């Protein structure tokens, strides 16, 4: 098994929304905001290369949204989903599976593209797209708090393509394929899926928006976007404690600078980031 970071560019979100109840005078030292109070965040996807499968985890924002939408989030940077895949030596037809942690636009947007006839089609024509029925139905009938994050043009074409399959929701961690387990979490959105990847004797955790960046390791750092923030707190505490105790590594989807870390405890007994890992170190 090999793990690849797939950079799809950056976008901006309101700093207060990203850090919740934490005061700006604290979080602004971590990820300084611009004059509009917007902070830059990455959209870092993960590519899992196994002997017989090439699994893309999340797909970034994509490039099909109109200028009005883009002006709200200011996507920028040189990287794009397909260019980053090409730099790793892969084409869209090579992807066997697209695993979607959840269906917010910054995680699923690149899964669908516009073809030469301006029709919406799947970006990865030979891939199986994976979600779960509980979250998929939630995204099709969103609550007012999340409505702006679930865009039907990102979701319905997956359903119409015939490429969609659902993973059965469970209260326990489930093995999706050998070496990869799924945990269903409910703080950020309904039945989001976090991944636990066993590679040799090492475990890599892709927590998606439970812990979107290294700046969110501290327990109070919970996004205001979360529908159940106190549940996020519990889910995050469990991931962090297990990762610390079992020497697991965290891979961050939205950290603008740090892709992966190990954890330690500081002199106050709090779990904090320790060593920063490169992609090469992940695959040693």
Order of alpha helices (4+ residues) and beta strands (2+ residues): beta-alpha-alpha-beta-beta-alpha-alpha-beta-alpha-beta-beta-beta-alpha-alpha-beta-beta-beta-beta-beta-alpha-beta-beta-beta-alpha
